[in-house]
Amino acid sequence: MMGLVEGGKEKKMREIIEKCGGYAIIDGGFATELERHGADLKDPLWSAKCLITSPHLVRRVHLDYLDAGANIIITASYQATIQGFEAKGLSREEGEALLRRSVKLALEARDIYYERCTKDFSDFIRDQTYSKRPILIAASVGSYGAYLADGSEYRGDYGDAVTVETLKDFHRDRIKILADSGADLIAFETIPNLLEAKSNLMQAYAQVLEEEGIEIPAWFSFSCKDESNVVSGDSILDCASIADSSTQVVAVGVNCTAPRFIHGLISSIKKVTSKPVLVYPNSGETYIAESSRWVKSSGVDEEDFVSHIGKWRDAGASIFGGCCRTTPNTIRGITQAICQKPL
């Protein structure tokens, strides 16, 4: 963890990207894989439910993505909040323990993966030096809308009652617990509006990091509805500009956004920041909050998804992955496209 802090956070992130060959690969859809392995996620906690009921599946999905080539695995804490756990009847102490567990499971998966690699390559490394590929643990912090569990993170409408102080109070303890649990960085995901980006939550995040003395860096990724705007209709230029102004933020980008918008969004973000740009789109399907399901719209299959990677890289992105409805096959395809060799 300290390796990311000393000598400048953004510089260290760039060094890691260079060590990975000029790119880094994030994992893919987490809930999608949990459901494929038999998990029932029809619950306000969504994928965080498995931290309680089936932590072995969480570890297994992390390993699936490491096997597919990911160098960054995101914890199962996107919808994990102390408030959400308390609403399920758990104590505050139990909720805090589950947040720590989300990081612990990712750390365990990394250790297991490294151990497997050492065994698998034992003959190869007998006469050569084996270098482990860098693997980072990104502790996921979903937006306030994720906690509401009503699809708000896909619309960005929180109502007038939500203020910067509301958001700071909501996120402060969760951020501190995750940061103190051994994660390498904090991933603030699916940010849907300027409220969370410009005058309020973006600053709230940064203030919480600074007020609590948290040293590990963060990335900010926005959920967008087209090539120019986040889902609320606010400009991606404005949102990315605020992210660029924070010394705690080491990468800026978009997630849970249709693949057809990514190229334009990269171009927009590059206009206002020199920080590494990350992109991990969804499959292109549309989420219907009322029925908690995804429906075909302009969805693309995994082969089509992967075919865009070269264009996104040429546009200026250096960190790639997948979000909702993508799978280890998607990540394997991205890895092959980047490395230009079979995995």
C-alpha positions as MATLAB code, in Angstrom:
seq = 'MMGLVEGGKEKKMREIIEKCGGYAIIDGGFATELERHGADLKDPLWSAKCLITSPHLVRRVHLDYLDAGANIIITASYQATIQGFEAKGLSREEGEALLRRSVKLALEARDIYYERCTKDFSDFIRDQTYSKRPILIAASVGSYGAYLADGSEYRGDYGDAVTVETLKDFHRDRIKILADSGADLIAFETIPNLLEAKSNLMQAYAQVLEEEGIEIPAWFSFSCKDESNVVSGDSILDCASIADSSTQVVAVGVNCTAPRFIHGLISSIKKVTSKPVLVYPNSGETYIAESSRWVKSSGVDEEDFVSHIGKWRDAGASIFGGCCRTTPNTIRGITQAICQKPL';
ca = [
       0.000    0.000    0.000;
       2.733    2.438    0.911;
       4.257    2.049   -2.528;
       1.368    4.014   -3.956;
       1.735    6.811   -1.437;
       5.381    7.672   -1.265;
       6.757    9.957   -3.939;
       3.401   11.195   -5.223;
       0.226    9.200   -5.714;
      -0.335    9.980   -9.364;
       3.295    9.263  -10.228;
       3.049    5.878   -8.550;
      -0.112    5.028  -10.458;
       1.648    5.875  -13.706;
       4.602    3.707  -12.677;
       2.254    0.784  -12.067;
       0.623    1.286  -15.458;
       4.059    1.317  -17.082;
       5.083   -1.790  -15.153;
       2.018   -3.515  -16.596;
       3.199   -2.630  -20.110;
       1.605    0.800  -20.438;
      -1.889   -0.297  -19.424;
      -3.802   -1.852  -16.544;
      -6.833   -4.134  -16.650;
      -9.739   -3.921  -14.205;
     -12.034   -6.865  -13.533;
     -15.590   -7.138  -14.893;
     -19.164   -7.446  -13.682;
     -19.180   -8.785  -10.124;
     -22.873   -9.351   -9.478;
     -23.180  -10.995  -12.894;
     -20.640  -13.637  -11.898;
     -22.028  -14.128   -8.405;
     -25.418  -14.896   -9.932;
     -23.836  -17.266  -12.436;
     -22.376  -19.161   -9.481;
     -25.829  -19.425   -7.901;
     -26.095  -16.370   -5.657;
     -29.522  -14.777   -5.161;
     -28.961  -11.009   -5.198;
     -32.568   -9.831   -5.022;
     -31.803   -7.763   -1.959;
     -31.106   -4.081   -1.140;
     -27.517   -5.102   -0.364;
     -27.115   -6.566   -3.879;
     -23.646   -8.147   -4.260;
     -22.713   -7.107   -0.710;
     -25.233   -9.693    0.493;
     -22.644  -12.361   -0.354;
     -20.269  -10.900    2.222;
     -22.754  -12.315    4.731;
     -24.120  -15.423    3.038;
     -21.374  -16.740    0.789;
     -17.945  -15.112    1.119;
     -16.423  -18.127   -0.652;
     -18.225  -17.046   -3.834;
     -16.803  -13.531   -3.531;
     -13.290  -14.983   -3.341;
     -14.025  -17.305   -6.252;
     -15.183  -14.465   -8.511;
     -12.062  -12.462   -7.688;
      -9.985  -15.467   -8.738;
     -11.982  -15.877  -11.946;
     -11.034  -12.350  -12.943;
      -7.406  -12.741  -11.932;
      -7.245  -15.861  -14.084;
      -8.701  -13.783  -16.936;
      -5.822  -11.299  -16.694;
      -7.035   -8.481  -14.414;
      -4.398   -6.508  -12.538;
      -6.981   -4.545  -10.525;
      -9.751   -6.314   -8.627;
     -12.566   -4.306   -7.088;
     -13.982   -5.336   -3.712;
     -17.590   -6.427   -3.156;
     -18.316   -3.257   -1.178;
     -20.071   -1.173   -3.842;
     -23.421   -1.459   -2.070;
     -21.956   -2.260    1.356;
     -22.682    0.501    3.865;
     -22.989    0.583    7.620;
     -26.462    2.059    7.218;
     -27.479   -0.683    4.810;
     -26.240   -3.441    7.095;
     -28.014   -1.889   10.075;
     -31.229   -1.830    8.052;
     -30.857   -5.609    7.722;
     -30.708   -5.962   11.514;
     -26.945   -6.159   11.918;
     -25.076   -4.184   14.543;
     -22.699   -1.380   13.644;
     -19.778   -3.579   14.680;
     -20.981   -6.356   12.391;
     -21.361   -3.916    9.521;
     -17.828   -2.617   10.014;
     -16.499   -6.185   10.081;
     -18.235   -6.938    6.787;
     -16.637   -3.902    5.154;
     -13.240   -5.148    6.305;
     -14.138   -8.616    5.032;
     -14.685   -7.266    1.519;
     -11.044   -6.177    1.374;
      -9.786   -9.283    3.163;
     -11.410  -11.576    0.583;
      -9.758   -9.684   -2.276;
      -6.389   -9.833   -0.524;
      -6.830  -13.573    0.005;
      -7.673  -14.056   -3.672;
      -4.516  -12.208   -4.674;
      -2.407  -14.384   -2.374;
      -4.014  -17.571   -3.717;
      -3.457  -16.442   -7.282;
       0.210  -15.638   -6.681;
       0.678  -19.004   -4.989;
      -0.904  -20.774   -7.962;
       1.316  -18.883  -10.382;
       4.428  -19.856   -8.468;
       3.435  -23.539   -8.591;
       2.337  -23.458  -12.232;
       5.574  -21.865  -13.346;
       7.886  -23.773  -11.019;
       9.634  -25.557  -13.900;
       9.923  -22.365  -15.912;
      11.401  -20.331  -13.087;
      13.955  -22.941  -12.070;
      16.555  -21.206  -14.219;
      14.933  -17.796  -14.531;
      13.704  -14.977  -12.332;
       9.923  -14.984  -12.044;
       8.343  -11.555  -11.647;
       4.788  -11.357  -10.337;
       2.528   -9.064  -12.326;
       1.257   -6.181  -10.199;
      -2.211   -6.758   -8.758;
      -3.975   -3.935   -6.932;
      -6.983   -4.112   -4.623;
      -9.462   -1.283   -5.245;
     -11.981   -0.823   -2.435;
     -15.299    0.049   -4.065;
     -17.373    2.947   -2.765;
     -20.692    3.218   -4.550;
     -22.525    6.516   -4.785;
     -25.252    7.513   -2.339;
     -27.755    6.295   -4.917;
     -26.410    2.752   -4.635;
     -27.347    2.697   -0.942;
     -30.877    3.868   -1.798;
     -31.192    0.702   -3.942;
     -33.739    2.369   -6.222;
     -31.610    2.931   -9.308;
     -30.719    6.501   -8.333;
     -27.119    6.026   -9.409;
     -28.451    5.500  -12.943;
     -30.455    8.745  -12.825;
     -28.645   11.069  -10.442;
     -31.787   12.414   -8.755;
     -31.392   12.464   -4.972;
     -33.801   15.235   -4.065;
     -33.160   18.605   -2.461;
     -32.693   17.189    1.050;
     -29.288   15.676    0.228;
     -26.507   18.139    1.035;
     -22.738   17.986    1.125;
     -22.878   17.365    4.874;
     -25.362   14.525    4.360;
     -22.997   12.898    1.918;
     -19.875   13.449    4.015;
     -21.546   11.949    7.073;
     -22.810    9.021    5.006;
     -19.442    8.133    3.489;
     -16.895    9.103    6.144;
     -16.766    5.939    8.277;
     -17.050    3.566    5.325;
     -14.138    5.219    3.514;
     -11.959    5.132    6.614;
     -12.708    1.461    7.345;
     -11.978    0.397    3.772;
      -8.794    2.469    3.597;
      -7.533    0.986    6.867;
      -8.245   -2.593    5.745;
      -5.289   -3.002    3.404;
      -6.695   -1.847    0.053;
      -4.284   -0.202   -2.384;
      -6.716    2.472   -3.507;
     -10.327    3.604   -3.214;
     -12.581    3.297   -6.272;
     -15.423    5.818   -6.202;
     -17.766    4.353   -8.786;
     -20.860    5.209  -10.827;
     -20.896    8.881   -9.820;
     -24.081   10.132  -11.494;
     -24.280   13.917  -11.178;
     -22.619   17.257  -10.605;
     -23.968   17.249   -7.058;
     -21.590   14.400   -6.378;
     -18.893   15.843   -8.573;
     -18.563   19.585   -8.348;
     -19.797   21.358   -5.252;
     -20.708   18.439   -3.069;
     -19.754   14.767   -3.051;
     -16.543   15.021   -5.050;
     -15.324   17.570   -2.549;
     -16.871   15.572    0.256;
     -14.867   12.522   -0.741;
     -11.660   14.534   -0.923;
     -12.406   16.271    2.369;
     -13.103   12.984    4.102;
      -9.844   11.559    2.801;
      -7.957   14.595    4.064;
      -9.826   15.044    7.357;
      -9.352   11.423    8.345;
      -5.682   11.410    7.369;
      -6.235    8.707    4.750;
      -3.148    8.317    2.602;
      -4.113    5.869   -0.103;
      -5.142    7.315   -3.471;
      -8.500    7.132   -5.207;
     -10.041    7.053   -8.651;
     -13.315    8.618   -9.717;
     -15.507    7.072  -12.411;
     -18.761    8.527  -13.680;
     -21.905    6.941  -15.069;
     -22.841    8.644  -18.346;
     -25.881    8.735  -20.619;
     -24.162    9.899  -23.822;
     -20.770   11.073  -25.087;
     -20.881   14.401  -23.255;
     -22.950   14.109  -20.070;
     -23.276   12.078  -16.900;
     -26.650   10.430  -16.333;
     -28.156   13.475  -14.598;
     -27.423   15.607  -17.663;
     -24.449   17.431  -16.142;
     -21.351   17.862  -18.297;
     -18.599   15.239  -18.085;
     -16.157   18.105  -18.682;
     -17.232   19.798  -15.455;
     -17.181   16.551  -13.489;
     -13.759   15.480  -14.764;
     -12.356   18.956  -14.109;
     -13.250   18.685  -10.432;
     -11.666   15.246  -10.242;
      -8.539   16.633  -11.875;
      -8.237   19.292   -9.166;
      -7.907   16.762   -6.327;
      -4.431   15.587   -5.391;
      -5.965   12.428   -3.895;
      -7.390   11.372   -7.259;
      -4.930    9.444   -9.442;
      -7.206    8.411  -12.323;
     -10.471    9.646  -13.845;
     -12.934    7.886  -16.102;
     -16.301    6.263  -16.646;
     -18.016    3.024  -15.679;
     -21.429    1.409  -16.117;
     -21.866    3.295  -19.378;
     -22.814    1.932  -22.807;
     -19.744    1.031  -24.912;
     -20.918    3.200  -27.831;
     -20.350    6.360  -25.765;
     -16.875    5.544  -24.456;
     -14.726    6.909  -27.264;
     -16.335   10.355  -27.107;
     -16.153   10.410  -23.318;
     -12.435    9.611  -23.345;
     -11.860   12.495  -25.745;
     -13.813   14.855  -23.483;
     -12.015   13.777  -20.309;
      -8.616   14.147  -21.967;
      -9.422   17.806  -22.638;
      -9.477   18.639  -18.924;
      -7.031   16.231  -17.258;
      -3.645   14.665  -17.863;
      -4.322   11.964  -15.279;
      -4.680    8.353  -16.462;
      -8.122    7.690  -17.949;
      -9.965    4.515  -17.000;
     -12.954    2.979  -18.761;
     -15.025   -0.011  -17.702;
     -18.359    0.074  -19.541;
     -21.348   -2.172  -19.069;
     -22.619   -4.491  -21.815;
     -24.719   -1.757  -23.400;
     -27.991   -3.030  -21.967;
     -30.382   -0.818  -19.992;
     -31.126   -1.284  -16.281;
     -34.799   -1.076  -15.287;
     -34.790   -0.125  -11.605;
     -38.493   -0.843  -11.046;
     -38.045   -4.513  -11.928;
     -34.339   -4.798  -11.038;
     -33.443   -6.249  -14.420;
     -31.379   -5.500  -17.500;
     -33.006   -5.388  -20.919;
     -31.585   -5.391  -24.402;
     -31.185   -1.981  -25.954;
     -28.008   -1.519  -27.889;
     -26.262   -4.314  -26.058;
     -23.137   -5.736  -27.652;
     -21.690   -9.197  -27.315;
     -18.280   -9.733  -25.785;
     -16.493   -9.973  -29.119;
     -17.872   -6.592  -30.225;
     -17.091   -5.073  -26.824;
     -13.472   -6.144  -27.046;
     -13.111   -4.905  -30.621;
     -13.349   -1.329  -29.317;
     -10.355   -1.608  -26.970;
      -7.764   -0.523  -29.544;
      -9.791    2.584  -30.413;
     -10.226    3.468  -26.754;
      -6.506    3.033  -26.156;
      -5.705    5.246  -29.161;
      -8.119    7.877  -27.802;
      -6.058    8.070  -24.611;
      -7.371    5.523  -22.102;
      -4.827    3.398  -20.265;
      -6.952    1.423  -17.764;
      -9.637   -0.928  -19.114;
     -12.248   -3.288  -17.715;
     -15.930   -4.121  -17.652;
     -18.928   -3.311  -15.492;
     -22.450   -4.763  -15.276;
     -23.211   -7.793  -17.456;
     -19.591   -8.300  -18.506;
     -17.784  -11.515  -17.557;
     -14.322  -13.058  -17.203;
     -14.548  -13.821  -20.925;
     -14.825  -10.079  -21.544;
     -11.747   -9.407  -19.427;
      -9.869  -12.263  -21.065;
     -10.679  -10.725  -24.435;
      -9.487   -7.301  -23.284;
      -6.255   -8.833  -21.997;
      -5.675  -10.600  -25.305;
      -6.446   -7.435  -27.261;
      -4.008   -5.398  -25.197;
      -1.269   -8.016  -25.067;
      -2.015   -9.230  -28.622;
      -1.487  -12.832  -27.596;
      -3.664  -15.652  -26.229;
      -4.061  -15.900  -22.447;
];
